[in-house]
Amino acid sequence: MAAFSGKPSHVAIAALVLIPLFACDSSKETDSQAARQEIARLKSEVERLENRQSIVTKLANKGQPGVWELGWNDTAEIFEPRLLKRYSPGQSTPKNIVSGLNRFRPSPGVEFVEQRGATVYLRIKDEEMLTQKMGSTGAHEYLGTVTISLTSSPGVELVHFDFFEGDHASPGFYSRAAFIGSS
């Protein structure tokens, strides 16, 4: 067995110098990996926000008159309008759009009451379906679908819904702004 000379060996010196360096490299690798993950997360968030902004812009602009459907976009985490049936300017009357809405979405259904100025007045045919059976998201989506569709018609800015208030929907005036950026 070798006797201890009191002087540090070359191996001990190398260990004292190299162990902190390897630990530092390990820490740098972990930090680098964390930074790459954060960059990927931020890129994904930017893409989601850009997609969301595009949808909000689409909602804010009236676009083509017709029957629109408001549906959930998982990527942008926002409700997004999708054109189901386009109407020519001469055919884009609120009555025609209500007829089209009832063909595409017969339940709960809407009934055209009248148009006064820039407001279309409607009655919900199956109030219980809208306020109690569709859930909050379903009711929001349906009211948004009707509102976006009718406000795509030239000269229509507001939609008034007449029905008894329930757990998932309230009657009253709605505009496109009520659904812009909704999530």
VEXFIKE-67263 format. One record per residue: x, y, z of N, C-alpha, C in turn; residue number from 1; residue in one letter. Coordinates in nm, 3 decimals. Atoms other than C-alpha are relative to their C-alpha. Layout:
N
+---------+---------+---------+---------+---------+---------+---------+---------+---------+-----+---------+
|     npx |     npy |     npz |    capx |    capy |    capz |     cpx |     cpy |     cpz | num | residuo |
+---------+---------+---------+---------+---------+---------+---------+---------+---------+-----+---------+
|       X |       Y |       Z |       X |       Y |       Z |       X |       Y |       Z | NUM |       A |
...
+---------+---------+---------+---------+---------+---------+---------+---------+---------+-----+---------+
//
This chain:
183
+---------+---------+---------+---------+---------+---------+---------+---------+---------+-----+---------+
|     npx |     npy |     npz |    capx |    capy |    capz |     cpx |     cpy |     cpz | num | residuo |
+---------+---------+---------+---------+---------+---------+---------+---------+---------+-----+---------+
|   0.083 |  -0.116 |   0.000 |   0.000 |   0.000 |   0.000 |   0.089 |   0.123 |   0.000 |   1 |       M |
|  -0.082 |  -0.120 |   0.011 |   0.137 |   0.344 |  -0.092 |  -0.024 |   0.089 |   0.120 |   2 |       A |
|   0.011 |  -0.090 |  -0.114 |   0.205 |   0.586 |   0.183 |  -0.043 |   0.136 |  -0.046 |   3 |       A |
|   0.046 |  -0.135 |   0.032 |   0.042 |   0.928 |   0.192 |   0.117 |   0.094 |   0.017 |   4 |       F |
|  -0.116 |  -0.086 |  -0.002 |   0.306 |   1.183 |   0.106 |  -0.032 |   0.140 |   0.047 |   5 |       S |
|   0.036 |  -0.135 |  -0.041 |   0.111 |   1.492 |   0.207 |  -0.018 |   0.094 |  -0.118 |   6 |       G |
|   0.019 |  -0.081 |   0.121 |   0.114 |   1.628 |  -0.150 |  -0.117 |  -0.058 |  -0.079 |   7 |       K |
|   0.110 |   0.053 |   0.080 |  -0.197 |   1.604 |  -0.365 |   0.052 |  -0.067 |  -0.126 |   8 |       P |
|  -0.041 |   0.069 |   0.121 |  -0.165 |   1.358 |  -0.649 |  -0.057 |   0.071 |  -0.123 |   9 |       S |
|   0.048 |  -0.058 |   0.126 |  -0.216 |   1.454 |  -1.012 |  -0.145 |  -0.040 |  -0.025 |  10 |       H |
|   0.137 |   0.048 |   0.020 |  -0.535 |   1.248 |  -1.018 |  -0.095 |   0.083 |   0.085 |  11 |       V |
|   0.086 |  -0.079 |  -0.090 |  -0.679 |   1.436 |  -0.719 |  -0.016 |   0.142 |  -0.054 |  12 |       A |
|   0.006 |  -0.135 |   0.055 |  -0.593 |   1.772 |  -0.876 |  -0.089 |   0.002 |  -0.124 |  13 |       I |
|   0.083 |   0.008 |   0.121 |  -0.747 |   1.669 |  -1.206 |  -0.146 |  -0.016 |   0.038 |  14 |       A |
|   0.138 |   0.020 |  -0.044 |  -1.060 |   1.551 |  -1.025 |  -0.059 |   0.129 |   0.053 |  15 |       A |
|   0.049 |  -0.126 |  -0.056 |  -1.091 |   1.880 |  -0.835 |  -0.027 |   0.104 |  -0.109 |  16 |       L |
|   0.018 |  -0.096 |   0.108 |  -1.061 |   2.077 |  -1.159 |  -0.109 |  -0.045 |  -0.096 |  17 |       V |
|   0.091 |   0.048 |   0.102 |  -1.264 |   1.858 |  -1.391 |  -0.143 |  -0.022 |   0.048 |  18 |       L |
|   0.137 |   0.024 |  -0.049 |  -1.563 |   1.771 |  -1.170 |  -0.085 |   0.127 |  -0.011 |  19 |       I |
|   0.084 |  -0.120 |   0.017 |  -1.688 |   2.135 |  -1.153 |  -0.024 |   0.033 |  -0.148 |  20 |       P |
|   0.019 |  -0.029 |   0.142 |  -1.631 |   2.170 |  -1.528 |  -0.107 |  -0.089 |  -0.060 |  21 |       L |
|   0.103 |   0.090 |   0.050 |  -1.839 |   1.859 |  -1.605 |  -0.137 |   0.037 |   0.055 |  22 |       F |
|   0.127 |  -0.042 |  -0.061 |  -2.106 |   1.976 |  -1.364 |  -0.051 |   0.124 |  -0.071 |  23 |       A |
|   0.036 |  -0.123 |   0.070 |  -2.104 |   2.313 |  -1.540 |  -0.054 |  -0.033 |  -0.139 |  24 |       C |
|   0.048 |   0.040 |   0.132 |  -2.139 |   2.145 |  -1.882 |  -0.139 |  -0.062 |   0.010 |  25 |       D |
|   0.131 |   0.062 |  -0.020 |  -2.430 |   1.940 |  -1.751 |  -0.106 |   0.108 |   0.024 |  26 |       S |
|   0.093 |  -0.110 |  -0.029 |  -2.594 |   2.257 |  -1.619 |  -0.027 |   0.081 |  -0.127 |  27 |       S |
|   0.016 |  -0.074 |   0.125 |  -2.530 |   2.434 |  -1.950 |  -0.090 |  -0.077 |  -0.097 |  28 |       K |
|   0.084 |   0.082 |   0.088 |  -2.689 |   2.143 |  -2.141 |  -0.146 |   0.007 |   0.043 |  29 |       E |
|   0.136 |  -0.008 |  -0.053 |  -2.995 |   2.152 |  -1.916 |  -0.060 |   0.138 |  -0.032 |  30 |       T |
|   0.046 |  -0.135 |   0.031 |  -3.022 |   2.530 |  -1.959 |  -0.029 |   0.016 |  -0.149 |  31 |       D |
|   0.017 |  -0.007 |   0.144 |  -2.981 |   2.495 |  -2.335 |  -0.127 |  -0.073 |  -0.043 |  32 |       S |
|   0.120 |   0.076 |   0.031 |  -3.251 |   2.229 |  -2.351 |  -0.125 |   0.076 |   0.045 |  33 |       Q |
|   0.113 |  -0.078 |  -0.051 |  -3.485 |   2.443 |  -2.138 |  -0.026 |   0.120 |  -0.090 |  34 |       A |
|   0.015 |  -0.116 |   0.089 |  -3.420 |   2.741 |  -2.367 |  -0.064 |  -0.043 |  -0.132 |  35 |       A |
|   0.060 |   0.050 |   0.124 |  -3.501 |   2.532 |  -2.678 |  -0.149 |  -0.030 |   0.019 |  36 |       R |
|   0.141 |   0.030 |  -0.029 |  -3.825 |   2.414 |  -2.516 |  -0.081 |   0.129 |   0.012 |  37 |       Q |
|   0.070 |  -0.128 |  -0.016 |  -3.919 |   2.771 |  -2.424 |  -0.018 |   0.069 |  -0.135 |  38 |       E |
|   0.011 |  -0.058 |   0.135 |  -3.848 |   2.891 |  -2.779 |  -0.110 |  -0.070 |  -0.079 |  39 |       I |
|   0.104 |   0.076 |   0.071 |  -4.067 |   2.614 |  -2.921 |  -0.138 |   0.037 |   0.054 |  40 |       A |
|   0.128 |  -0.038 |  -0.061 |  -4.346 |   2.703 |  -2.675 |  -0.041 |   0.140 |  -0.046 |  41 |       R |
|   0.030 |  -0.137 |   0.043 |  -4.321 |   3.073 |  -2.766 |  -0.039 |   0.006 |  -0.148 |  42 |       L |
|   0.036 |   0.005 |   0.142 |  -4.328 |   2.996 |  -3.140 |  -0.143 |  -0.051 |  -0.017 |  43 |       K |
|   0.135 |   0.055 |   0.006 |  -4.641 |   2.787 |  -3.088 |  -0.102 |   0.104 |   0.046 |  44 |       S |
|   0.090 |  -0.104 |  -0.051 |  -4.801 |   3.068 |  -2.887 |  -0.017 |   0.112 |  -0.101 |  45 |       E |
|   0.008 |  -0.104 |   0.103 |  -4.719 |   3.324 |  -3.158 |  -0.090 |  -0.047 |  -0.114 |  46 |       V |
|   0.085 |   0.054 |   0.106 |  -4.877 |   3.097 |  -3.423 |  -0.147 |   0.000 |   0.042 |  47 |       E |
|   0.137 |   0.003 |  -0.050 |  -5.188 |   3.053 |  -3.207 |  -0.060 |   0.142 |   0.003 |  48 |       R |
|   0.048 |  -0.138 |  -0.007 |  -5.217 |   3.431 |  -3.153 |  -0.020 |   0.060 |  -0.139 |  49 |       L |
|   0.018 |  -0.048 |   0.137 |  -5.166 |   3.506 |  -3.523 |  -0.127 |  -0.060 |  -0.062 |  50 |       E |
|   0.121 |   0.066 |   0.049 |  -5.438 |   3.253 |  -3.611 |  -0.122 |   0.066 |   0.063 |  51 |       N |
|   0.111 |  -0.064 |  -0.072 |  -5.664 |   3.407 |  -3.347 |  -0.027 |   0.140 |  -0.056 |  52 |       R |
|   0.016 |  -0.135 |   0.055 |  -5.600 |   3.759 |  -3.484 |  -0.066 |  -0.004 |  -0.137 |  53 |       Q |
|   0.060 |   0.016 |   0.132 |  -5.688 |   3.642 |  -3.834 |  -0.151 |  -0.025 |   0.013 |  54 |       S |
|   0.141 |   0.032 |  -0.021 |  -6.018 |   3.501 |  -3.705 |  -0.076 |   0.122 |   0.052 |  55 |       I |
|   0.063 |  -0.121 |  -0.054 |  -6.097 |   3.817 |  -3.506 |  -0.021 |   0.101 |  -0.112 |  56 |       V |
|   0.013 |  -0.092 |   0.113 |  -6.034 |   4.024 |  -3.819 |  -0.115 |  -0.045 |  -0.090 |  57 |       T |
|   0.108 |   0.053 |   0.083 |  -6.267 |   3.795 |  -4.016 |  -0.136 |   0.029 |   0.064 |  58 |       K |
|   0.125 |  -0.029 |  -0.070 |  -6.538 |   3.839 |  -3.752 |  -0.034 |   0.148 |  -0.004 |  59 |       L |
|   0.023 |  -0.145 |  -0.003 |  -6.495 |   4.216 |  -3.740 |  -0.047 |   0.050 |  -0.137 |  60 |       A |
|   0.041 |  -0.039 |   0.135 |  -6.534 |   4.246 |  -4.118 |  -0.125 |  -0.079 |  -0.037 |  61 |       N |
|   0.125 |   0.067 |   0.033 |  -6.878 |   4.169 |  -4.250 |   0.018 |  -0.114 |  -0.100 |  62 |       K |
|  -0.021 |   0.107 |   0.096 |  -6.752 |   3.963 |  -4.541 |  -0.120 |  -0.021 |  -0.090 |  63 |       G |
|   0.106 |   0.035 |   0.093 |  -6.993 |   3.787 |  -4.773 |  -0.134 |  -0.015 |   0.072 |  64 |       Q |
|   0.131 |   0.025 |  -0.061 |  -7.367 |   3.799 |  -4.701 |  -0.039 |  -0.145 |  -0.019 |  65 |       P |
|   0.042 |   0.139 |   0.010 |  -7.507 |   3.457 |  -4.625 |  -0.022 |  -0.064 |   0.135 |  66 |       G |
|   0.015 |   0.077 |  -0.122 |  -7.550 |   3.185 |  -4.370 |   0.140 |  -0.041 |   0.046 |  67 |       V |
|  -0.129 |   0.030 |  -0.060 |  -7.249 |   3.155 |  -4.143 |  -0.021 |  -0.093 |   0.118 |  68 |       W |
|   0.003 |   0.086 |  -0.119 |  -7.171 |   2.900 |  -3.876 |   0.118 |   0.040 |   0.088 |  69 |       E |
|  -0.105 |  -0.031 |  -0.096 |  -6.976 |   2.990 |  -3.565 |   0.040 |  -0.130 |   0.067 |  70 |       L |
|  -0.048 |   0.126 |  -0.057 |  -6.764 |   2.693 |  -3.461 |   0.132 |   0.019 |   0.072 |  71 |       G |
|  -0.121 |  -0.008 |  -0.082 |  -6.477 |   2.627 |  -3.222 |   0.123 |  -0.037 |  -0.080 |  72 |       W |
|  -0.129 |   0.027 |   0.063 |  -6.121 |   2.645 |  -3.355 |   0.096 |  -0.040 |   0.112 |  73 |       N |
|  -0.087 |   0.050 |  -0.107 |  -5.900 |   2.427 |  -3.131 |   0.137 |   0.065 |   0.001 |  74 |       D |
|  -0.134 |  -0.056 |   0.009 |  -5.575 |   2.574 |  -3.257 |   0.005 |   0.142 |   0.057 |  75 |       T |
|   0.001 |  -0.140 |  -0.045 |  -5.666 |   2.939 |  -3.198 |  -0.072 |   0.018 |   0.133 |  76 |       A |
|   0.078 |  -0.005 |  -0.123 |  -5.887 |   2.859 |  -2.899 |  -0.097 |   0.118 |  -0.003 |  77 |       E |
|   0.094 |  -0.109 |   0.023 |  -6.159 |   3.088 |  -3.031 |  -0.112 |  -0.051 |  -0.091 |  78 |       I |
|   0.107 |   0.032 |   0.094 |  -6.495 |   3.068 |  -3.207 |   0.032 |   0.065 |  -0.134 |  79 |       F |
|  -0.036 |  -0.046 |   0.135 |  -6.450 |   3.104 |  -3.583 |  -0.121 |  -0.013 |  -0.093 |  80 |       E |
|   0.111 |   0.011 |   0.095 |  -6.708 |   3.186 |  -3.852 |   0.042 |  -0.075 |  -0.126 |  81 |       P |
|  -0.023 |   0.073 |   0.125 |  -6.738 |   2.963 |  -4.157 |  -0.123 |   0.020 |  -0.086 |  82 |       R |
|   0.111 |  -0.026 |   0.092 |  -6.953 |   3.052 |  -4.458 |  -0.058 |  -0.132 |  -0.049 |  83 |       L |
|   0.069 |   0.122 |   0.045 |  -7.211 |   2.778 |  -4.528 |  -0.071 |   0.022 |  -0.133 |  84 |       L |
|   0.072 |  -0.031 |   0.124 |  -7.417 |   2.948 |  -4.799 |   0.011 |   0.149 |  -0.027 |  85 |       K |
|  -0.017 |  -0.139 |   0.041 |  -7.338 |   3.269 |  -4.985 |  -0.127 |   0.048 |  -0.071 |  86 |       R |
|   0.114 |  -0.062 |   0.068 |  -7.618 |   3.501 |  -5.095 |   0.050 |   0.116 |  -0.085 |  87 |       Y |
|  -0.031 |  -0.117 |   0.081 |  -7.600 |   3.753 |  -5.376 |  -0.058 |   0.121 |   0.073 |  88 |       S |
|   0.052 |  -0.118 |  -0.069 |  -7.658 |   4.111 |  -5.261 |  -0.152 |   0.016 |  -0.009 |  89 |       P |
|   0.144 |  -0.012 |   0.014 |  -8.015 |   4.103 |  -5.395 |  -0.078 |  -0.104 |   0.080 |  90 |       G |
|   0.066 |   0.108 |  -0.074 |  -8.095 |   3.781 |  -5.208 |   0.032 |   0.000 |   0.150 |  91 |       Q |
|  -0.048 |   0.005 |  -0.139 |  -7.928 |   3.867 |  -4.876 |  -0.089 |   0.076 |   0.097 |  92 |       S |
|   0.094 |  -0.064 |  -0.092 |  -8.241 |   3.987 |  -4.700 |  -0.004 |  -0.079 |   0.131 |  93 |       T |
|   0.010 |   0.073 |  -0.126 |  -8.288 |   3.901 |  -4.333 |  -0.098 |  -0.118 |  -0.006 |  94 |       P |
|   0.095 |   0.111 |   0.011 |  -8.593 |   3.686 |  -4.420 |   0.064 |  -0.121 |  -0.070 |  95 |       K |
|  -0.067 |   0.110 |   0.071 |  -8.391 |   3.480 |  -4.671 |   0.108 |  -0.065 |   0.087 |  96 |       N |
|  -0.105 |   0.055 |  -0.086 |  -8.104 |   3.441 |  -4.425 |  -0.061 |  -0.082 |   0.113 |  97 |       I |
|   0.070 |   0.078 |  -0.104 |  -8.346 |   3.328 |  -4.150 |  -0.046 |  -0.134 |  -0.057 |  98 |       V |
|   0.042 |   0.126 |   0.064 |  -8.488 |   3.068 |  -4.392 |   0.119 |  -0.094 |  -0.016 |  99 |       S |
|  -0.122 |   0.081 |   0.016 |  -8.136 |   2.949 |  -4.470 |   0.051 |  -0.053 |   0.133 | 100 |       G |
|  -0.043 |   0.045 |  -0.133 |  -8.044 |   2.934 |  -4.101 |  -0.085 |  -0.118 |   0.047 | 101 |       L |
|   0.089 |   0.107 |  -0.045 |  -8.350 |   2.719 |  -4.029 |   0.018 |  -0.129 |  -0.080 | 102 |       N |
|  -0.031 |   0.121 |   0.077 |  -8.254 |   2.480 |  -4.311 |   0.126 |  -0.066 |   0.054 | 103 |       R |
|  -0.126 |   0.056 |  -0.049 |  -7.899 |   2.440 |  -4.178 |  -0.008 |  -0.040 |   0.146 | 104 |       F |
|   0.011 |   0.026 |  -0.145 |  -7.989 |   2.451 |  -3.807 |  -0.147 |   0.008 |   0.042 | 105 |       R |
|   0.144 |  -0.006 |  -0.029 |  -8.358 |   2.362 |  -3.762 |  -0.032 |   0.008 |   0.150 | 106 |       P |
|   0.027 |  -0.006 |  -0.143 |  -8.325 |   2.337 |  -3.385 |   0.109 |   0.083 |   0.067 | 107 |       S |
|   0.131 |  -0.035 |  -0.052 |  -8.383 |   2.552 |  -3.186 |  -0.086 |   0.082 |  -0.097 | 108 |       P |
|   0.077 |  -0.071 |   0.102 |  -8.489 |   2.755 |  -3.489 |  -0.031 |   0.144 |   0.038 | 109 |       G |
|   0.034 |  -0.141 |  -0.021 |  -8.560 |   3.126 |  -3.532 |  -0.116 |   0.038 |  -0.091 | 110 |       V |
|   0.112 |  -0.053 |   0.077 |  -8.864 |   3.312 |  -3.654 |   0.023 |   0.149 |  -0.021 | 111 |       E |
|  -0.014 |  -0.142 |   0.031 |  -8.832 |   3.647 |  -3.832 |  -0.125 |   0.073 |   0.048 | 112 |       F |
|   0.112 |  -0.081 |  -0.048 |  -9.049 |   3.908 |  -3.659 |  -0.010 |   0.126 |  -0.084 | 113 |       V |
|  -0.001 |  -0.123 |   0.080 |  -8.949 |   4.236 |  -3.826 |   0.141 |   0.056 |  -0.005 | 114 |       E |
|  -0.124 |  -0.078 |   0.004 |  -8.668 |   4.468 |  -3.923 |  -0.037 |   0.145 |   0.018 | 115 |       Q |
|   0.016 |  -0.143 |  -0.023 |  -8.660 |   4.820 |  -3.784 |   0.137 |   0.064 |  -0.009 | 116 |       R |
|  -0.131 |  -0.062 |   0.019 |  -8.372 |   5.026 |  -3.914 |   0.107 |  -0.106 |  -0.017 | 117 |       G |
|  -0.112 |   0.093 |   0.010 |  -8.046 |   4.837 |  -3.861 |  -0.014 |  -0.120 |   0.094 | 118 |       A |
|   0.021 |   0.110 |  -0.094 |  -8.203 |   4.589 |  -3.615 |  -0.101 |  -0.099 |  -0.053 | 119 |       T |
|   0.091 |   0.109 |   0.036 |  -8.360 |   4.253 |  -3.696 |  -0.051 |  -0.061 |   0.130 | 120 |       V |
|   0.064 |   0.058 |  -0.118 |  -8.607 |   4.117 |  -3.439 |  -0.041 |  -0.144 |  -0.031 | 121 |       Y |
|   0.025 |   0.143 |   0.019 |  -8.634 |   3.740 |  -3.398 |  -0.064 |  -0.060 |   0.126 | 122 |       L |
|   0.054 |   0.079 |  -0.110 |  -8.818 |   3.491 |  -3.183 |   0.061 |  -0.140 |  -0.012 | 123 |       R |
|  -0.053 |   0.137 |  -0.001 |  -8.661 |   3.160 |  -3.082 |  -0.118 |  -0.096 |   0.004 | 124 |       I |
|   0.113 |   0.095 |   0.008 |  -8.892 |   2.871 |  -3.176 |  -0.002 |  -0.098 |   0.117 | 125 |       K |
|  -0.007 |   0.097 |  -0.110 |  -8.773 |   2.619 |  -2.915 |   0.089 |   0.058 |   0.110 | 126 |       D |
|  -0.074 |  -0.068 |  -0.106 |  -8.672 |   2.826 |  -2.614 |   0.070 |  -0.097 |   0.095 | 127 |       E |
|  -0.058 |   0.095 |  -0.095 |  -8.614 |   2.526 |  -2.389 |   0.127 |  -0.064 |  -0.057 | 128 |       E |
|  -0.119 |   0.057 |   0.064 |  -8.369 |   2.375 |  -2.638 |   0.118 |   0.096 |   0.015 | 129 |       M |
|  -0.107 |  -0.100 |  -0.006 |  -8.167 |   2.699 |  -2.648 |   0.047 |   0.024 |   0.142 | 130 |       L |
|  -0.038 |  -0.045 |  -0.134 |  -8.174 |   2.789 |  -2.281 |   0.030 |  -0.110 |   0.100 | 131 |       T |
|  -0.017 |   0.106 |  -0.099 |  -8.172 |   2.451 |  -2.109 |   0.074 |  -0.123 |  -0.052 | 132 |       Q |
|  -0.050 |   0.128 |   0.049 |  -8.059 |   2.169 |  -2.338 |   0.131 |   0.007 |  -0.080 | 133 |       K |
|  -0.119 |  -0.011 |   0.085 |  -7.774 |   2.304 |  -2.555 |   0.127 |   0.028 |   0.080 | 134 |       M |
|  -0.116 |  -0.039 |  -0.080 |  -7.545 |   2.407 |  -2.270 |   0.042 |   0.141 |  -0.036 | 135 |       G |
|  -0.044 |  -0.138 |   0.022 |  -7.371 |   2.741 |  -2.249 |   0.075 |   0.017 |  -0.131 | 136 |       S |
|  -0.078 |  -0.009 |   0.123 |  -7.130 |   2.673 |  -2.533 |  -0.090 |  -0.016 |  -0.122 | 137 |       T |
|   0.092 |   0.019 |   0.112 |  -7.404 |   2.543 |  -2.765 |  -0.089 |   0.121 |  -0.022 | 138 |       G |
|   0.084 |  -0.119 |   0.011 |  -7.627 |   2.842 |  -2.691 |   0.081 |   0.118 |  -0.055 | 139 |       A |
|  -0.088 |  -0.107 |   0.048 |  -7.336 |   3.084 |  -2.744 |   0.028 |  -0.017 |  -0.150 | 140 |       H |
|  -0.029 |   0.030 |   0.140 |  -7.248 |   2.915 |  -3.072 |  -0.123 |   0.027 |  -0.089 | 141 |       E |
|   0.121 |  -0.020 |   0.080 |  -7.610 |   2.923 |  -3.194 |  -0.033 |   0.149 |  -0.013 | 142 |       Y |
|   0.029 |  -0.145 |   0.007 |  -7.671 |   3.290 |  -3.103 |   0.104 |   0.071 |  -0.087 | 143 |       L |
|  -0.105 |  -0.057 |   0.084 |  -7.337 |   3.374 |  -3.265 |  -0.022 |  -0.031 |  -0.148 | 144 |       G |
|   0.027 |   0.040 |   0.138 |  -7.426 |   3.180 |  -3.580 |  -0.110 |   0.088 |  -0.060 | 145 |       T |
|   0.112 |  -0.081 |   0.049 |  -7.756 |   3.367 |  -3.616 |   0.042 |   0.146 |  -0.014 | 146 |       V |
|  -0.041 |  -0.141 |   0.001 |  -7.604 |   3.706 |  -3.531 |   0.098 |   0.029 |  -0.112 | 147 |       T |
|  -0.100 |  -0.021 |   0.107 |  -7.303 |   3.672 |  -3.764 |  -0.068 |  -0.009 |  -0.136 | 148 |       I |
|   0.070 |   0.016 |   0.128 |  -7.531 |   3.552 |  -4.045 |  -0.083 |   0.123 |  -0.033 | 149 |       S |
|   0.088 |  -0.113 |   0.028 |  -7.784 |   3.832 |  -4.013 |   0.074 |   0.131 |  -0.015 | 150 |       L |
|  -0.076 |  -0.125 |   0.015 |  -7.528 |   4.108 |  -3.966 |   0.091 |  -0.002 |  -0.122 | 151 |       T |
|  -0.072 |   0.001 |   0.129 |  -7.360 |   3.993 |  -4.288 |  -0.086 |   0.064 |  -0.109 | 152 |       S |
|   0.092 |  -0.063 |   0.094 |  -7.666 |   4.135 |  -4.462 |   0.021 |   0.152 |   0.003 | 153 |       S |
|  -0.022 |  -0.144 |   0.002 |  -7.615 |   4.496 |  -4.576 |  -0.107 |   0.074 |   0.081 | 154 |       P |
|   0.092 |  -0.083 |  -0.077 |  -7.768 |   4.746 |  -4.334 |  -0.042 |  -0.057 |   0.134 | 155 |       G |
|   0.037 |   0.060 |  -0.128 |  -7.807 |   4.505 |  -4.040 |   0.120 |   0.007 |   0.094 | 156 |       V |
|  -0.107 |  -0.014 |  -0.099 |  -7.601 |   4.588 |  -3.731 |  -0.030 |  -0.074 |   0.130 | 157 |       E |
|   0.040 |   0.063 |  -0.125 |  -7.801 |   4.436 |  -3.443 |  -0.105 |  -0.106 |  -0.024 | 158 |       L |
|   0.104 |   0.103 |   0.003 |  -8.012 |   4.128 |  -3.380 |  -0.059 |  -0.004 |   0.141 | 159 |       V |
|   0.068 |   0.011 |  -0.129 |  -8.272 |   4.119 |  -3.103 |  -0.067 |  -0.136 |   0.008 | 160 |       H |
|   0.059 |   0.132 |  -0.021 |  -8.363 |   3.775 |  -2.970 |  -0.106 |   0.010 |   0.109 | 161 |       F |
|   0.109 |   0.003 |  -0.097 |  -8.695 |   3.726 |  -2.794 |  -0.022 |  -0.144 |   0.043 | 162 |       D |
|   0.027 |   0.131 |  -0.060 |  -8.722 |   3.425 |  -2.562 |   0.010 |   0.016 |   0.150 | 163 |       F |
|  -0.011 |  -0.003 |  -0.145 |  -8.753 |   3.348 |  -2.194 |   0.142 |  -0.037 |   0.040 | 164 |       F |
|  -0.136 |   0.024 |  -0.046 |  -8.418 |   3.367 |  -2.020 |   0.008 |  -0.136 |   0.070 | 165 |       E |
|  -0.023 |   0.129 |  -0.064 |  -8.277 |   3.034 |  -1.909 |   0.140 |  -0.008 |   0.056 | 166 |       G |
|  -0.132 |   0.020 |  -0.062 |  -7.964 |   2.887 |  -1.758 |   0.115 |   0.030 |  -0.096 | 167 |       D |
|  -0.112 |  -0.008 |   0.094 |  -7.759 |   2.906 |  -2.078 |  -0.008 |   0.114 |  -0.101 | 168 |       H |
|   0.011 |  -0.110 |   0.096 |  -7.885 |   3.208 |  -2.274 |  -0.093 |   0.108 |   0.052 | 169 |       A |
|   0.082 |  -0.115 |  -0.038 |  -8.031 |   3.553 |  -2.225 |  -0.051 |   0.070 |  -0.125 | 170 |       S |
|   0.054 |  -0.073 |   0.115 |  -8.260 |   3.744 |  -2.462 |   0.063 |   0.139 |  -0.007 | 171 |       P |
|  -0.048 |  -0.137 |   0.012 |  -8.174 |   4.089 |  -2.590 |   0.067 |   0.026 |  -0.133 | 172 |       G |
|  -0.068 |  -0.046 |   0.121 |  -7.967 |   4.273 |  -2.846 |   0.141 |  -0.060 |  -0.007 | 173 |       F |
|  -0.133 |   0.054 |   0.024 |  -7.657 |   4.113 |  -2.997 |   0.057 |   0.063 |  -0.127 | 174 |       Y |
|  -0.070 |  -0.050 |   0.119 |  -7.399 |   4.245 |  -3.242 |   0.119 |  -0.091 |  -0.027 | 175 |       S |
|  -0.119 |   0.080 |   0.031 |  -7.095 |   4.099 |  -3.411 |   0.103 |   0.013 |   0.112 | 176 |       R |
|  -0.100 |  -0.026 |  -0.104 |  -6.885 |   4.256 |  -3.135 |  -0.015 |  -0.096 |   0.118 | 177 |       A |
|   0.022 |   0.094 |  -0.111 |  -7.043 |   4.017 |  -2.882 |   0.074 |  -0.131 |  -0.023 | 178 |       A |
|  -0.063 |   0.129 |   0.031 |  -6.869 |   3.729 |  -3.060 |   0.143 |   0.014 |  -0.049 | 179 |       F |
|  -0.139 |  -0.022 |   0.045 |  -6.538 |   3.887 |  -3.167 |   0.094 |  -0.036 |   0.114 | 180 |       I |
|  -0.098 |   0.040 |  -0.099 |  -6.260 |   3.716 |  -2.982 |  -0.056 |  -0.086 |   0.112 | 181 |       G |
|   0.057 |   0.080 |  -0.108 |  -6.496 |   3.501 |  -2.780 |   0.065 |  -0.136 |   0.006 | 182 |       S |
|  -0.061 |   0.131 |  -0.020 |  -6.354 |   3.189 |  -2.634 |  -0.063 |  -0.072 |   0.115 | 183 |       S |
+---------+---------+---------+---------+---------+---------+---------+---------+---------+-----+---------+
//
